[in-house]
Amino acid sequence: MIDWFAFVIVLVTALVGSTIVVVAYALGIRLLTLSGRTPIVSPAEFTDAITVVTPAEIRQAEKRAAKAAKKSPLSQGQKRAALIGARACFVVSAAAVIFGIYLIVGEHLLLLFG
C-alpha cells in the first residue's frame, strides 16, 4: 500500500527546497552584480567545442564588466550592503543544499556511526 500523504510531503519539500536554493542563488548573483563585483567566468576550451571564445572576447567581456561597475549609481555603503546581502544569499543557498543532503543521508550516518 502506498502512503500518498508521505509522497505529497516529499514532493512539496523538494519543490520548496529547490525553490529556496534557486531563488537565494539568483538573488545572490544579482546583489553581487549590484555591488560592482560582476562574476566573470572564463569559458573552458574543449577540442570538440562548436564555439571557441577567443582571448580578445574574454578581454572585451572583462572591460564591459569593469565599465558597468564604474557606472553604478550606488554609494559605497550601498555596494557594501549589497555584497553582504549577496554573501548571505549564498550562505542560505549552501545551507539549504547541506540540509537537503542531511535529510537524505543524515539518519543513515547516525545509525552507522552512533
C-alpha positions as CSV (number, residue, x, y, z in Angstrom):
1,M,0.0,0.0,0.0
2,I,1.3,3.4,-0.9
3,D,1.4,6.2,1.7
4,W,0.2,9.1,-0.5
5,F,0.5,11.6,2.2
6,A,4.2,10.9,2.6
7,F,4.6,11.1,-1.1
8,V,2.9,14.6,-1.1
9,I,5.2,15.7,1.8
10,V,8.3,14.6,-0.2
11,L,7.0,16.4,-3.3
12,V,6.3,19.7,-1.5
13,T,9.5,19.6,0.4
14,A,11.5,19.0,-2.8
15,L,9.7,21.9,-4.6
16,V,10.2,24.3,-1.7
17,G,13.8,23.3,-1.2
18,S,14.7,23.6,-4.8
19,T,12.9,27.0,-5.0
20,I,14.8,28.3,-2.0
21,V,18.2,27.2,-3.5
22,V,17.5,28.7,-6.9
23,V,16.0,32.0,-5.6
24,A,18.7,32.5,-3.0
25,Y,21.5,31.9,-5.5
26,A,19.9,34.1,-8.2
27,L,19.4,36.9,-5.7
28,G,23.0,36.5,-4.5
29,I,24.3,36.8,-8.1
30,R,22.1,39.9,-8.6
31,L,23.3,41.5,-5.4
32,L,26.9,40.6,-6.3
33,T,26.5,42.4,-9.6
34,L,24.9,45.4,-7.9
35,S,27.9,45.6,-5.5
36,G,30.2,46.1,-8.5
37,R,31.7,42.6,-8.4
38,T,30.4,41.1,-11.6
39,P,31.3,37.4,-11.7
40,I,33.3,36.7,-14.9
41,V,33.9,33.1,-15.6
42,S,36.3,32.3,-18.5
43,P,34.8,29.6,-20.6
44,A,36.7,26.3,-20.8
45,E,38.0,25.4,-24.2
46,F,37.2,22.0,-25.4
47,T,38.6,20.4,-28.5
48,D,35.1,19.4,-29.7
49,A,33.6,22.8,-28.9
50,I,31.4,24.3,-31.6
51,T,32.1,27.9,-30.4
52,V,35.5,28.8,-29.0
53,V,35.8,32.0,-27.1
54,T,39.0,33.9,-28.1
55,P,41.1,35.7,-25.5
56,A,40.1,39.0,-27.2
57,E,36.4,38.2,-26.5
58,I,37.3,37.5,-22.9
59,R,39.1,40.8,-22.5
60,Q,36.1,42.6,-24.0
61,A,33.8,40.9,-21.5
62,E,36.1,42.0,-18.7
63,K,36.1,45.6,-20.0
64,R,32.3,45.7,-20.1
65,A,32.1,44.4,-16.6
66,A,34.6,47.0,-15.3
67,K,32.7,49.7,-17.2
68,A,29.4,48.6,-15.7
69,A,30.9,48.6,-12.2
70,K,32.1,52.2,-12.7
71,K,28.7,53.4,-13.8
72,S,27.0,52.0,-10.7
73,P,24.8,54.7,-9.1
74,L,25.1,53.1,-5.7
75,S,27.2,54.7,-2.9
76,Q,30.0,52.7,-1.3
77,G,27.8,51.9,1.7
78,Q,25.0,50.6,-0.6
79,K,27.6,48.5,-2.5
80,R,28.9,47.1,0.8
81,A,25.4,46.2,1.9
82,A,24.7,44.5,-1.5
83,L,27.9,42.5,-1.1
84,I,26.9,41.4,2.4
85,G,23.4,40.5,1.2
86,A,24.9,38.5,-1.7
87,R,27.1,36.5,0.7
88,A,24.1,35.9,3.0
89,C,22.1,34.6,0.0
90,F,24.9,32.3,-0.9
91,V,25.1,31.0,2.7
92,V,21.3,30.4,2.6
93,S,21.6,28.5,-0.6
94,A,24.5,26.4,0.6
95,A,22.7,25.8,3.9
96,A,19.6,24.6,2.1
97,V,21.7,22.2,0.0
98,I,23.6,20.9,3.0
99,F,20.3,20.5,4.9
100,G,18.8,18.5,2.0
101,I,21.9,16.2,2.0
102,Y,21.5,15.8,5.7
103,L,17.8,14.8,5.3
104,I,18.8,12.2,2.7
105,V,21.8,10.6,4.4
106,G,21.8,12.0,7.9
107,E,19.8,9.3,9.6
108,H,21.9,6.7,7.9
109,L,25.1,8.2,9.1
110,L,23.7,8.4,12.7
111,L,22.9,4.7,12.5
112,L,26.3,3.9,11.0
113,F,28.4,5.9,13.5
114,G,26.2,6.3,16.5
